[in-house]
Amino acid sequence: MDLLNSQSLVPTLVCCLEDTYESTQQRALSLLTTISKEIYCTIMTDSQLSNLLKKALKYLYSSRTQDSMSAAYMLLSSFVDSRRSLTVLSQLDTSDMKVSFENLAISKSTNSAEELSLLLIHTVLQVIRHQVDEAKNDLVLASQEYPLYPALMSLRYLLRKAVVTDVNRWSKIIQEVFAVIHNDIHLLVAPVVCHSSPEGYLPPDDTEDKAPRRPSLPQYLVVCCWRTVKEISLVYGAIMENVVPTHHNIVTKNQICEYIKSFYESILQQAKHRGAFEMAYTGYCSYWHTVWRLSSCQDLVAEFLVDSPYSMLLNKDLAESLCATRRSAGLPFMVQAYVTAEPRLQNHYALIGIMNTLLPMSLNMPLDDSTSYSQAQRVHALNILRALYKASPLGDAVQPFVSVGLQSAITGYKSQVWAVRNASTMLFSALITRMFGVKQGKDDLSKQSGMAGRLFFQKYPEMHPFLMQELETCTEFRAPDGQTLLQPSLYLLLIVLCKLYPSQKESADASLSLDVFVPYLYRCASSPVYKTRMLAAHALANTLSQDSVPEAMKYLCENVSISSEHNRLHGLFLQVYHLYACVPDASLASVGETVANMLRSTYRAILSSRCELVKASYIDIIKGAKQQLVDVYPDLAPTIIMAALGASKEGFEWSTDIVQDWTKVSIDLQLSRCRLLLDTNEPSMCTREVLLELLHCGRMYEVHHEILSTSLAQGIQFLSPEDYVDVMAHMIGQQDHHHLSYNTLQSVNLSADILSEACSRCTINLSLAMKIKKVIGSIVWEQPSMSLLRLESHLLTLTGCLTLESVHSILEELLNYLRGDAVDTEGLRQSVEIAKLIGQALFYPNVHAKTDWEVPPSFWVAWVLLIFNLDSDISSRACVAIITVFAVLDPESRKDCDPHISMSSMLRCMRAVYHDNTTKDILQNWLEHPHIWLSLAAVQGIDECEDEDRLFEKAEGQLLCDPISFYNIVRHYQRSLF
């Protein structure tokens, strides 16, 4: 059977024109055009085609984005049979609409597709004029009941589809488009998107009779207006792309200047709503792409530099009138569109000229003594440069200007004007991405997202002397009058150095060596800014070559002994700690001895210091060098460790007084002590009693998290399963069972994860399992806890723990999570494991005896939601898990990660579990009640929308699985049961 000639295919494709995904609509329209006209005419009668066109015209008045898109594709579908659609449309009953086809001449000689295009555009223009009339009466009311953007969207799609041969008629209709947009629509929406606060703008209404009908929220208005601006921009872009290049007589140069050019410059200069000027940029790119390549418009290219909003930037007085907020609003987009559309044959001549203008302005370096730049000019220049450096179409064309741009960002960060500092920060971020690429992983300072220092300075040779000069200035933290200097630009310099690492040829050219920056990094240890000290430690560890580490460590340890200022001590300890982690194995013994000597000589003074931040960083060094300390000073090491843990007082009882002592110190010191305690191998220190004391203390949540997460990550059972259950019960008992705090919930979840691992190792007996179930049952959760559900699911696999009530409870919570709003990747991974554990508990004969109750239908629903999950990784995991779970019931199941095959396997297993009638009823229920596959918010949205019209439908696009594939498979198996 030929699928494209199937009579059941056309209605399905027509329904897909109203899908929530545009890709589906595009494919449906593409398939409709491939169907033979004979089949299409047989299935799609004139009455059905008339109803389709009527629905499309009705959707032109809808405020839902989905309906706007559907209307456009419905109108485009009429081109499948242009001649018949032309007849049906001209005879359409539009008595309930403001659309008339009277006195409209339809040419029989013209191509039917072109005639249909003209007729559809004429129809859409009538709708637009009606909407404009309503908007002139009350724009706020019209934004809800007569929005302008749906009809403009359809106009845009029709212009892209247009077949142009009759120049006179097209010239007339394009002029009508220009007139209604320029004279009416633009004037209506511009005051809203150009308002200083467009998101909250609501124009006053003096007519009392309209007040009850008027929506009370300004969101209706601003959404309508910025989407209208977006569609105007794209309509003009479609004209510039599809009409102007091939038909010069339809759109004249005067029309381009009067309507298109003036609109774009007005919106990009004055609009304050980000959606408005960002969408205008898309159309503006089309405008410049055409203008650059038209010989008749070359004067417009030159005019941009002398008579445009960009040219206003070059005048100190006029620059003050440009938008100073929202990162210069549309001005960067305007310049970016201009330079990115430049033909390659020009060798980026325009880009070079603009860069040579903006860079001195951003550096605040006038070209001569007679000129100077204002702060507004500098801010705009920095924002434009940021856009140009981020523009991917420019590629390596901006590479020669990166060094000067980075200097602009760093020097701008020193400014006393907040706007300049803010713009400089954004520019610096764009340049870091441009130089080093997108970061790899979560660590911004890792070598994976860095570059060899030698290569960096070969690409950007101006940066080496600049960094040296800036570091010389910025590492002075005391003014001559004794005042403390924060040196904020030092932070940016250190970020750059953190991205550099020594190369193998470091010694080949001393002028490019990173070692010249090391003395300045030493000085950064005295910075009064905590983050700067941290960053300097990272930079030192990255930039030092392995051969230089022993000498650097010796220098740092010597300076620790002679330093007394807390900031400097903290900075030195951070550098020692990070540097020690990078020590090569060949130098570990000598460096370890250096650090051990420093610890031996300073531990009394440092650990008795009043600065807890210094003590915390010092304890981190003890933890890192503990083994070397024990090797060098075996008798003194336990004393130093005990003192670091806070147990150096006389009469101190280790198991009882430690908690009382730890609660009095800062969180940083608590965590440093806890990490050292867990790392020590001394049984007399890290005892069961001490850990229980710490976990039972309700005021040290961070310590609880550190102990439990370390136990889980390293697989170390510091306590027995019984102890973890007692800890969980104690934590829950300290608070209201109905309202656990976030910190307590995290600790309870970690305890549950540890117990789940114990279940998988079969170290949980039946009595302890009953105790765990009792503890979990005492909590009323506002949101499902996947860690606790996972633990409960593990308990099901234990002999004697499987009950129908437990299975129903777990499945109910699992479905609430899968259909809820707080879904994350880790939770979904745990959901797959939970469903797998439930399946193992139900079907594995070696785990349980055969039960006399049926498997809950919700079990299968959970699997469907998992195997058809939108996250491909979760879907693959679920498909693999199904093979394991249903191997007993479906031995012929294929080892495949395709959700459709997994769905088929699951339905075969369902049929094996139930009687045919039960399976048939379940499948029928799935088909008749689609809300099962909607999120809870979507179901709630459907109920609310029955009584109230909403701007955004909550049920829109909320299916949690692929509907077409799912329903086809279910329908197939349902039919096979009859």
Secondary structure, DSSP 8 states (H G I E B T S, - for coil): --GGG-TTHHHHHHHHTT-S-HHHHHHHHHHHHHS-HHHHHHHS-HHHHHHHHHHHHHHTT---HHHHHHHHHHHHHGGGGHHHHHHHHHT---TTTT---TT----SSS-HHHHHHHHHHHHHHHHHHHHHHHHHH-HHHHHHHS-SHHHHHHHHHHHHH-----HHHHHHHHHHHHHHIIIIIHHHHHHHHTSSSGGG-------GGGGGGS-S-THHHHHHHHHHHHHHHHHHHHIIIIITTT-TTTS-HHHIIIIIIHHHHHHHHH---HHHHHHHHHHHHHHHHHHTT-GGGHHHHHHHTTSSHHHHHTSHHHHTTS--SGGGTTHHHHHHHHHHTS-GGGTTHHHHHHHHHHHHHHTT--SSTT----HHHHHHHHHHHHHHHH-GGGGGGGGGGHHHHHHHHHHHTT-SSHHHHHHHHHHHHHHHHHHH-S--SS-TTSGGG-EEHHHHHHH-TTHHHHHHHHHHHHT--B-TTS-B---THHHHHHHHHHTEE--TTTTT-GGG-GGGGHHHHHHGGG-S-HHHHHHHHHHHHHHS-GGGHHHHHHHHHHHHHH---HHHHHHHHHHHHHHHTT--GGGHHHHHHHHHHHHHHHHHHHHT-S-HHHHHHHHHHHHHTHHHHHHH-TTTHHHHHHHHTT--STT--HHHHHHHHHTTS-HHHHHHHHHHHHH---TTTS-HHHHHHHHH-TT-HHHHHHHHHHHHHHT--SS-HHHHHHHHHHHHHTS-TTS--HHHHHHHHHHHHHHHHHHHTT---HHHHHHHHHHHHT---SS--HHHHHHHHHHHTSTT---HHHHHHHHHHHHHHHTSS---HHHHHHHHHHHHHHHHHHH-TTTS---SS---HHHHHHHHHHHT-SSHHHHHHHHHHHHHHTTTT-TT------HHHHHHHHHHHHHHHS-HHHHHHHHHHHHH-GGGGB-HHHHHHHHHHTTS--SS-TTTT-BSS-HHHHHHHHHHHHHHT-
